[in-house]
Amino acid sequence: AEASFDRGLNSAAEQAKAIEQAPREIAALNDVRLAELVDMSATSPTGAIIEAWKDVEQAARNLAERSGKPMSSSELGRMFNLESFLVRNELLPNAEIETFRNLRALRNRAAHDNESKVSATSARKYVRIADQLVDTIESLTS
């Protein structure tokens, strides 16, 4: 199960290479949060993944809300619908959307699959990819 999670994580890492790098000023705003999540990875790998995903989700919601495009309550309330909104309104480039999807799937696997044992190393890698995506999304909303 850990090997399966790691394969998915490696796929997300490859996809994340195509993400636009956020300006350093924006990335620096999240450095403290990144350090907290990296530290958390050592004691609670799954918890760190869930918290990192929450950051991605919040950044995506902020982008959707600031787009000025009309959103239904179901699009704000459910992550899959929010993802559809982002795609439909072309708010994120393809690489960012694919990374978003991969991270969501990995978060779900870590949180709900009892067989998935996530190592601290894998959690740190997930947290760094999520942080990169958050930085990029936030650069689009500034």
Residue frames relative to the residue before (quaternion, step in Angstrom):
aa qw qx qy qz dx dy dz
A 1.0000 0.0000 0.0000 0.0000 0.00 0.00 0.00
E 0.6434 0.5111 -0.3288 0.4656 3.60 0.98 -0.79
A 0.6353 0.5303 -0.3305 0.4539 3.57 1.02 -0.79
S 0.6339 0.5275 -0.3232 0.4642 3.58 1.05 -0.76
F 0.6402 0.5076 -0.3175 0.4813 3.58 0.98 -0.83
D 0.6690 0.5098 -0.2968 0.4522 3.57 0.92 -0.91
R 0.6121 0.5282 -0.3545 0.4698 3.61 1.06 -0.67
G 0.6581 0.4999 -0.3012 0.4757 3.58 0.96 -0.86
L 0.6477 0.5186 -0.3051 0.4674 3.54 1.04 -0.81
N 0.6396 0.5142 -0.3222 0.4718 3.59 1.00 -0.77
S 0.6229 0.5275 -0.3279 0.4755 3.56 1.08 -0.73
A 0.6495 0.5034 -0.3084 0.4791 3.59 0.98 -0.86
A 0.6428 0.5241 -0.3226 0.4561 3.59 0.99 -0.80
E 0.6356 0.5131 -0.3267 0.4754 3.59 1.01 -0.77
Q 0.6589 0.5053 -0.3034 0.4674 3.56 0.93 -0.91
A 0.6529 0.5433 -0.3090 0.4278 3.58 0.98 -0.88
K 0.5449 0.6213 -0.4034 0.3928 3.61 1.16 -0.41
A 0.6765 0.4953 -0.2838 0.4652 3.57 1.19 -0.55
I 0.5004 0.6598 -0.4226 0.3682 3.59 1.27 -0.14
E 0.5166 -0.6159 0.5034 0.3169 3.52 -1.11 0.79
Q 0.4035 -0.6946 0.5381 0.2554 3.56 -0.96 0.81
A 0.4152 -0.6980 0.5287 0.2469 3.54 -0.92 0.95
P 0.5932 -0.5437 0.4344 0.4047 3.58 -1.16 0.47
R 0.6227 -0.5883 0.3732 0.3560 3.57 -1.05 0.79
E 0.6155 0.5597 -0.3611 0.4213 3.61 1.01 -0.72
I 0.6695 0.4744 -0.2980 0.4879 3.59 1.00 -0.78
A 0.6505 0.5170 -0.3186 0.4561 3.58 0.90 -0.87
A 0.6384 0.5506 -0.3265 0.4274 3.58 1.00 -0.79
L 0.5883 0.5921 -0.3676 0.4101 3.58 1.12 -0.59
N 0.7417 0.3960 -0.2101 0.4989 3.57 1.14 -0.62
D 0.3828 0.7630 -0.4631 0.2386 3.62 1.22 0.04
V 0.6450 0.5127 -0.3312 0.4598 3.60 0.98 -0.77
R 0.6541 0.5016 -0.3076 0.4753 3.57 0.94 -0.89
L 0.6271 0.5307 -0.3370 0.4599 3.60 0.95 -0.80
A 0.6585 0.5091 -0.3080 0.4608 3.60 0.89 -0.91
E 0.6344 0.5310 -0.3265 0.4571 3.59 1.00 -0.83
L 0.7033 0.4656 -0.2700 0.4643 3.57 0.89 -0.95
V 0.6053 0.5304 -0.3556 0.4752 3.59 1.06 -0.65
D 0.6490 0.5015 -0.3115 0.4798 3.60 0.96 -0.84
M 0.6498 0.5302 -0.3090 0.4485 3.58 0.94 -0.90
S 0.5716 0.6255 -0.3654 0.3853 3.59 1.10 -0.69
A 0.6372 0.5513 -0.3274 0.4276 3.58 1.08 -0.71
T 0.7815 0.3344 -0.1719 0.4978 3.59 0.97 -0.80
S 0.7994 0.0769 -0.0209 0.5954 3.58 1.13 -0.60
P 0.1782 -0.8326 0.5145 0.1013 3.58 0.31 1.21
T 0.6795 0.4738 -0.2983 0.4742 3.59 0.87 -0.90
G 0.6310 0.5349 -0.3276 0.4565 3.58 0.99 -0.77
A 0.6445 0.5152 -0.3183 0.4668 3.59 0.98 -0.80
I 0.6387 0.5200 -0.3203 0.4680 3.58 1.02 -0.80
I 0.6610 0.5038 -0.3073 0.4635 3.57 0.90 -0.90
E 0.6729 0.4886 -0.2967 0.4694 3.58 0.92 -0.87
A 0.6368 0.5125 -0.3309 0.4715 3.60 0.99 -0.76
W 0.6361 0.5187 -0.3287 0.4672 3.58 1.01 -0.79
K 0.6111 0.5503 -0.3549 0.4448 3.61 0.98 -0.76
D 0.6364 0.5237 -0.3228 0.4653 3.58 1.04 -0.75
V 0.6337 0.5118 -0.3218 0.4826 3.59 1.02 -0.83
E 0.6587 0.5228 -0.3007 0.4499 3.55 0.89 -0.97
Q 0.6734 0.4908 -0.3010 0.4638 3.60 0.90 -0.87
A 0.6371 0.5148 -0.3300 0.4692 3.58 0.96 -0.78
A 0.6547 0.5046 -0.3109 0.4692 3.60 0.99 -0.82
R 0.6335 0.5168 -0.3294 0.4723 3.60 0.99 -0.78
N 0.6453 0.5208 -0.3197 0.4583 3.58 0.93 -0.88
L 0.6443 0.5135 -0.3180 0.4691 3.57 0.96 -0.87
A 0.6641 0.5066 -0.3044 0.4578 3.59 0.89 -0.93
E 0.6793 0.4948 -0.2922 0.4565 3.57 0.88 -0.93
R 0.7119 0.4539 -0.2574 0.4700 3.60 0.97 -0.82
S 0.5166 0.6643 -0.4123 0.3490 3.59 1.22 -0.23
G 0.3831 -0.7329 0.4784 0.2953 3.56 1.15 -0.54
K 0.5233 0.6092 -0.4213 0.4214 3.57 1.27 0.06
P 0.5210 -0.6472 0.4424 0.3375 3.62 -0.96 0.78
M 0.1039 -0.7871 0.6077 0.0185 3.54 -1.00 0.97
S 0.3799 -0.6918 0.5610 0.2497 3.53 -1.07 0.74
S 0.6310 -0.5343 0.3920 0.4033 3.56 -1.21 0.36
S 0.6285 0.5252 -0.3560 0.4500 3.62 1.06 -0.59
E 0.6238 0.5285 -0.3471 0.4594 3.60 1.09 -0.60
L 0.6681 0.4653 -0.2994 0.4975 3.57 1.05 -0.65
G 0.7213 0.5035 -0.2458 0.4071 3.57 1.02 -0.78
R 0.7891 0.2457 -0.1340 0.5468 3.59 1.03 -0.62
M 0.5270 -0.6842 0.4101 0.2932 3.54 -0.79 1.07
F 0.6368 0.5197 -0.3531 0.4469 3.62 0.91 -0.78
N 0.6615 0.4914 -0.3064 0.4765 3.60 0.99 -0.80
L 0.6144 0.5293 -0.3486 0.4699 3.59 1.06 -0.68
E 0.6296 0.5248 -0.3268 0.4706 3.57 0.98 -0.82
S 0.6467 0.5144 -0.3147 0.4670 3.59 0.95 -0.86
F 0.6261 0.5341 -0.3251 0.4659 3.57 1.04 -0.81
L 0.6567 0.5151 -0.3079 0.4567 3.58 0.91 -0.92
V 0.6679 0.4916 -0.2923 0.4763 3.57 0.99 -0.88
R 0.6768 0.5195 -0.2947 0.4304 3.57 0.78 -1.08
N 0.7630 0.3557 -0.1857 0.5067 3.57 1.00 -0.81
E 0.3991 -0.7623 0.4350 0.2651 3.56 1.34 0.27
L 0.2517 0.8005 -0.5006 0.2126 3.55 0.94 0.96
L 0.7615 0.2169 -0.1427 0.5940 3.56 1.25 -0.39
P 0.5001 -0.6330 0.4945 0.3235 3.58 -1.06 0.69
N 0.7178 -0.4837 0.2992 0.4016 3.57 -1.25 0.43
A 0.6618 0.5122 -0.3269 0.4390 3.61 0.83 -0.90
E 0.6616 0.5029 -0.3024 0.4668 3.57 1.01 -0.81
I 0.6389 0.5128 -0.3241 0.4731 3.59 1.02 -0.79
E 0.6643 0.4953 -0.3135 0.4639 3.60 0.89 -0.86
T 0.6400 0.5022 -0.3262 0.4814 3.59 0.98 -0.76
F 0.6040 0.5556 -0.3329 0.4644 3.58 1.03 -0.83
R 0.6783 0.4913 -0.2851 0.4661 3.60 0.84 -1.00
N 0.6647 0.5058 -0.3049 0.4576 3.57 0.90 -0.92
L 0.6728 0.4893 -0.3042 0.4641 3.58 0.91 -0.87
R 0.6239 0.5332 -0.3402 0.4590 3.60 1.03 -0.75
A 0.6651 0.5017 -0.2996 0.4650 3.57 0.91 -0.92
L 0.6662 0.4928 -0.3022 0.4712 3.59 0.96 -0.83
R 0.6186 0.5282 -0.3400 0.4720 3.59 1.02 -0.76
N 0.6589 0.5056 -0.3116 0.4616 3.58 0.93 -0.89
R 0.6472 0.5132 -0.3182 0.4652 3.56 0.97 -0.81
A 0.6715 0.4957 -0.3001 0.4618 3.58 0.88 -0.89
A 0.7245 0.4611 -0.2478 0.4485 3.57 0.93 -0.90
H 0.8247 0.3059 -0.1123 0.4623 3.58 0.93 -0.86
D 0.6691 0.4832 -0.3026 0.4766 3.59 1.16 -0.43
N 0.3462 -0.7755 0.4957 0.1817 3.55 -0.34 1.26
E 0.6311 0.5443 -0.3299 0.4435 3.56 1.19 -0.47
S 0.6276 0.5527 -0.3386 0.4313 3.58 1.17 -0.53
K 0.0569 -0.7597 0.6478 -0.0071 3.51 -0.54 1.21
V 0.1674 -0.8072 0.5628 0.0596 3.54 -0.52 1.19
S 0.3453 -0.7386 0.5429 0.2009 3.56 -0.81 0.99
A 0.6400 -0.5102 0.4070 0.4056 3.55 -1.26 0.35
T 0.6302 0.5400 -0.3292 0.4504 3.59 1.01 -0.77
S 0.6668 0.4853 -0.2973 0.4811 3.58 0.94 -0.87
A 0.6394 0.5226 -0.3302 0.4572 3.57 0.97 -0.80
R 0.6379 0.5192 -0.3298 0.4635 3.60 0.95 -0.81
K 0.6469 0.5121 -0.3190 0.4663 3.58 0.97 -0.84
Y 0.6331 0.5252 -0.3198 0.4701 3.59 0.97 -0.87
V 0.6579 0.5246 -0.3016 0.4484 3.58 0.87 -1.02
R 0.6761 0.4934 -0.3016 0.4566 3.61 0.92 -0.83
I 0.6386 0.5002 -0.3263 0.4852 3.58 1.03 -0.75
A 0.6472 0.5160 -0.3133 0.4655 3.58 0.94 -0.88
D 0.6441 0.5192 -0.3204 0.4614 3.57 0.96 -0.84
Q 0.6304 0.5255 -0.3308 0.4659 3.58 0.98 -0.80
L 0.6679 0.4902 -0.3022 0.4714 3.60 0.94 -0.87
V 0.6242 0.5286 -0.3383 0.4654 3.61 0.97 -0.81
D 0.6540 0.5183 -0.3160 0.4514 3.58 0.86 -0.94
T 0.6710 0.4982 -0.2967 0.4620 3.56 0.93 -0.90
I 0.6542 0.4981 -0.3173 0.4725 3.59 0.91 -0.86
E 0.6651 0.5017 -0.3095 0.4584 3.56 0.92 -0.87
S 0.6193 0.5332 -0.3581 0.4515 3.60 1.06 -0.60
L 0.6422 0.5227 -0.3203 0.4602 3.59 1.18 -0.50
T 0.7020 0.4538 -0.2624 0.4820 3.57 1.20 -0.48
S 0.6172 0.5604 -0.3680 0.4118 3.60 1.19 -0.16
